[in-house]
């Protein structure tokens, strides 16, 4: 099973949507709240280049944010990535 990591905030509606999609897939993911751990925001930007949340990584590869995650779902690619 793939390792999934997400950088998010509690108040971000895009973060909530991304988490809902991952939960609907019944996959475990590590969620880092960059408001509670501000030093992790710099780590997030260094890893994937994104400044906004959510930033999602599957097996250490940057996926992008909520829109990109849903695009993977629509194309059928998300299931393949999660099954690795």
ChimeraX attribute file (.defattr): number of C-alpha atoms within 10 A of each C-alpha:
attribute: neighborCount
match mode: 1-to-1
recipient: residues
	/A:1	10
	/A:2	16
	/A:3	17
	/A:4	19
	/A:5	19
	/A:6	25
	/A:7	23
	/A:8	27
	/A:9	20
	/A:10	12
	/A:11	9
	/A:12	12
	/A:13	14
	/A:14	16
	/A:15	21
	/A:16	15
	/A:17	16
	/A:18	22
	/A:19	18
	/A:20	12
	/A:21	15
	/A:22	16
	/A:23	12
	/A:24	9
	/A:25	12
	/A:26	9
	/A:27	14
	/A:28	13
	/A:29	17
	/A:30	12
	/A:31	16
	/A:32	20
	/A:33	17
	/A:34	20
	/A:35	14
	/A:36	11
	/A:37	10
	/A:38	11
	/A:39	10
	/A:40	15
	/A:41	21
	/A:42	13
	/A:43	13
	/A:44	24
	/A:45	14
	/A:46	11
	/A:47	14
	/A:48	16
	/A:49	13
	/A:50	17
	/A:51	12
	/A:52	15
	/A:53	21
	/A:54	29
	/A:55	27
	/A:56	28
	/A:57	23
	/A:58	18
	/A:59	15
	/A:60	13
	/A:61	13
	/A:62	17
	/A:63	18
	/A:64	19
	/A:65	21
	/A:66	21
	/A:67	14
	/A:68	14
	/A:69	21
	/A:70	16
	/A:71	12
	/A:72	16
	/A:73	14
	/A:74	10
	/A:75	9
	/A:76	11
	/A:77	13
	/A:78	18
	/A:79	12
	/A:80	11
	/A:81	15
	/A:82	16
	/A:83	10
	/A:84	10
